[in-house]
Amino acid sequence: METRLSKRLATVADYVPQGARLADVGSDHAYLPLFLVEQDRIEFAVAGEVVQGPYQSALQNVEQAGQSDKISVRLANGLAAVEQVDRISTVTIAGMGGRLIADILEAGKDKLVSVERLILQPNNREDDVRRWLVAHDFQIIAEEILEENDKIYEILVAEKGKSDLTADQLRFGPCLLIDQSATFQKKWLKELDKLAYALEQVPLERQSDRSAISQKIQQIQEVLHVSK
């Protein structure tokens, strides 16, 4: 039976290079590695999972698909699932908070020495991920923003290389900032409404809090060329 992916995971899959040796961290049901193996896109995959339930589910799915020789399912925290003999060239981490993704990369950075590409899909705090990438000599080469089931997701693709990002590029994404797609506009107009509401709730005497929110509002307004 062919594995079907959500729009979000299908977009992540699009950025996995042909013939890659993949580590999918937080692989859940191993859908992504299964799909890529079925499409003959990857040579080998490690499906890492830290939670017992999803680990068992991934194990079962891989066995049922008869792909145990191509996909190794491992119960481990983050990049601890990866061993040197795996010769991993691409890492995917999708569906987690940005802070957690940055922490996973930091904790496992010794495993990234020979990795050529990172494909990351944070559910929030994308700026934390971008900041980590810049600090560890990974350059963002592509970004995608998409909407699925009323949620907006960003996908960051990075390869080895030095780069420097401005405050706007860290927050909004260097590639997304240039494109400013309809989904990008929708995300940040929504954020603008949330911040405007938050500002109304902050008492006038709490000036520093008000100022911090006002700065965020101003930054979005300048990027979107809107006034409120």
C-alpha positions as CSV (number, residue, x, y, z in Angstrom):
1,M,0.0,0.0,0.0
2,E,1.4,3.4,-1.0
3,T,2.1,5.9,1.8
4,R,0.2,9.2,1.5
5,L,1.6,12.4,3.0
6,S,-0.1,15.5,4.3
7,K,0.6,18.7,2.3
8,R,3.1,19.8,5.0
9,L,5.1,16.5,4.9
10,A,4.9,16.3,1.1
11,T,6.6,19.7,1.0
12,V,9.3,18.5,3.4
13,A,9.8,15.5,1.1
14,D,10.2,17.7,-1.9
15,Y,13.4,19.0,-0.5
16,V,15.0,15.7,0.3
17,P,17.8,15.2,-2.4
18,Q,17.7,12.1,-4.6
19,G,19.8,9.3,-3.2
20,A,20.0,10.8,0.3
21,R,20.7,8.9,3.5
22,L,18.1,10.3,5.7
23,A,17.6,10.8,9.5
24,D,14.0,11.7,10.3
25,V,13.9,12.9,13.9
26,G,10.6,12.5,15.6
27,S,9.4,10.3,12.8
28,D,6.1,9.6,14.4
29,H,4.6,6.8,12.2
30,A,7.6,6.8,9.8
31,Y,5.4,8.1,7.0
32,L,8.0,10.4,5.6
33,P,10.8,7.7,5.3
34,L,8.3,5.2,4.0
35,F,7.1,7.5,1.3
36,L,10.6,8.4,0.2
37,V,11.7,4.8,0.0
38,E,8.6,3.8,-2.0
39,Q,9.4,6.6,-4.4
40,D,13.0,5.4,-4.7
41,R,14.2,8.8,-3.6
42,I,16.4,7.7,-0.7
43,E,19.0,5.1,-0.2
44,F,18.5,4.5,3.5
45,A,16.7,6.1,6.5
46,V,16.8,6.2,10.2
47,A,13.4,6.9,11.7
48,G,14.1,8.2,15.2
49,E,11.3,8.4,17.9
50,V,11.6,9.2,21.6
51,V,8.0,8.2,22.6
52,Q,7.2,4.5,22.9
53,G,3.8,4.7,21.2
54,P,4.8,6.3,18.0
55,Y,8.0,4.2,18.0
56,Q,6.0,1.0,18.1
57,S,3.7,2.4,15.4
58,A,6.7,3.3,13.1
59,L,8.2,-0.2,13.7
60,Q,4.9,-1.9,12.7
61,N,4.4,0.3,9.6
62,V,8.0,-0.3,8.4
63,E,7.7,-4.1,8.9
64,Q,4.3,-4.3,7.3
65,A,5.6,-2.4,4.3
66,G,8.5,-4.8,4.0
67,Q,11.1,-2.0,4.2
68,S,13.1,-3.0,7.3
69,D,16.2,-3.3,5.2
70,K,15.9,0.3,4.1
71,I,14.5,2.0,7.2
72,S,16.0,1.5,10.7
73,V,13.5,2.5,13.4
74,R,15.2,3.5,16.6
75,L,14.0,4.6,20.1
76,A,16.2,7.5,20.9
77,N,16.2,11.2,21.8
78,G,16.8,13.5,18.9
79,L,20.0,12.9,16.9
80,A,21.1,10.3,19.4
81,A,19.3,7.9,17.0
82,V,22.1,8.5,14.4
83,E,25.3,6.5,14.3
84,Q,28.5,7.2,12.3
85,V,28.0,4.1,10.2
86,D,24.7,5.4,9.0
87,R,26.5,8.0,6.8
88,I,23.5,10.4,7.1
89,S,23.5,13.2,4.5
90,T,20.1,14.8,5.2
91,V,18.2,15.4,8.4
92,T,14.5,16.2,8.6
93,I,12.8,17.5,11.8
94,A,9.1,18.4,11.4
95,G,6.1,19.2,13.6
96,M,7.9,20.4,16.7
97,G,8.3,23.8,18.4
98,G,11.2,25.9,17.1
99,R,12.9,26.1,20.5
100,L,12.8,22.3,20.7
101,I,14.2,21.9,17.1
102,A,17.1,24.3,18.0
103,D,17.7,22.3,21.2
104,I,17.8,19.0,19.3
105,L,20.3,20.4,16.8
106,E,22.4,21.8,19.6
107,A,22.5,18.6,21.6
108,G,23.4,16.5,18.5
109,K,25.6,19.0,16.6
110,D,28.5,16.5,16.6
111,K,26.3,14.2,14.5
112,L,25.9,17.0,11.8
113,V,29.6,17.1,10.7
114,S,29.0,15.2,7.5
115,V,25.3,16.2,7.0
116,E,24.8,18.2,3.8
117,R,21.2,19.4,4.3
118,L,18.7,20.1,7.1
119,I,15.0,20.4,6.3
120,L,13.2,21.8,9.3
121,Q,9.5,22.5,9.9
122,P,9.0,24.3,13.2
123,N,5.4,24.8,14.5
124,N,6.4,28.1,16.1
125,R,9.4,30.3,17.0
126,E,11.0,29.9,13.6
127,D,13.4,32.7,14.5
128,D,15.0,30.4,17.2
129,V,15.7,27.9,14.4
130,R,17.2,30.5,12.1
131,R,19.3,31.9,14.8
132,W,20.8,28.5,15.6
133,L,21.5,27.9,11.9
134,V,23.4,31.2,11.5
135,A,25.4,30.5,14.7
136,H,26.4,27.1,13.4
137,D,27.3,28.0,9.8
138,F,24.3,26.7,8.1
139,Q,22.8,28.9,5.4
140,I,19.1,29.0,4.5
141,I,18.8,28.1,0.8
142,A,15.0,27.8,0.6
143,E,11.9,28.4,2.6
144,E,8.2,27.6,2.1
145,I,5.1,28.8,3.8
146,L,1.9,26.9,3.4
147,E,-1.5,26.5,5.0
148,E,-3.2,23.1,5.8
149,N,-6.2,22.5,8.0
150,D,-6.3,26.2,9.1
151,K,-2.7,26.1,10.3
152,I,0.2,27.9,8.7
153,Y,3.5,26.2,8.5
154,E,7.0,27.3,7.6
155,I,9.7,24.9,6.1
156,L,13.3,25.9,6.3
157,V,16.0,24.3,4.1
158,A,19.6,24.8,5.1
159,E,23.0,23.7,3.9
160,K,26.6,24.3,5.1
161,G,27.7,27.9,4.6
162,K,28.3,31.1,6.5
163,S,25.5,33.7,6.5
164,D,24.3,36.7,8.4
165,L,20.7,37.6,8.9
166,T,19.1,40.9,9.8
167,A,16.5,41.1,12.6
168,D,13.7,41.1,9.9
169,Q,15.2,38.1,8.1
170,L,15.5,36.2,11.4
171,R,11.9,36.9,12.3
172,F,10.2,36.6,8.8
173,G,12.6,34.4,6.9
174,P,15.1,35.7,4.3
175,C,13.4,33.9,1.3
176,L,9.8,34.4,2.6
177,L,10.5,38.1,3.1
178,I,11.3,38.5,-0.6
179,D,8.3,36.4,-1.9
180,Q,5.7,37.8,0.6
181,S,3.1,35.3,-0.6
182,A,-0.6,35.5,0.2
183,T,-0.1,32.9,3.0
184,F,2.8,35.0,4.4
185,Q,0.6,38.1,4.4
186,K,-2.2,36.2,6.1
187,K,0.1,34.8,8.9
188,W,1.5,38.2,9.8
189,L,-1.8,40.2,9.5
190,K,-3.2,37.6,12.0
191,E,-0.1,38.1,14.2
192,L,-0.7,41.9,14.0
193,D,-4.3,41.5,15.2
194,K,-3.1,39.4,18.1
195,L,-0.4,41.9,19.1
196,A,-2.9,44.8,18.9
197,Y,-5.3,43.0,21.1
198,A,-2.4,42.1,23.6
199,L,-1.4,45.8,23.7
200,E,-4.9,46.8,24.7
201,Q,-4.8,44.4,27.7
202,V,-1.5,45.8,29.1
203,P,-2.0,48.6,31.7
204,L,-0.5,52.0,30.8
205,E,1.9,51.9,33.7
206,R,3.6,48.8,32.4
207,Q,5.5,50.9,29.8
208,S,8.3,48.4,29.1
209,D,5.8,45.7,28.2
210,R,3.8,48.1,26.0
211,S,7.0,49.2,24.3
212,A,8.1,45.7,23.5
213,I,4.7,44.8,21.9
214,S,4.6,48.1,20.0
215,Q,8.1,47.4,18.5
216,K,6.9,44.0,17.3
217,I,3.8,45.7,15.8
218,Q,5.9,48.3,14.1
219,Q,8.2,45.7,12.6
220,I,5.3,43.8,11.0
221,Q,3.7,47.0,9.7
222,E,7.0,48.0,8.1
223,V,7.5,44.6,6.5
224,L,3.9,44.4,5.2
225,H,3.7,48.1,4.3
226,V,0.5,48.5,6.3
227,S,-0.5,51.0,8.9
228,K,-2.9,50.2,11.8
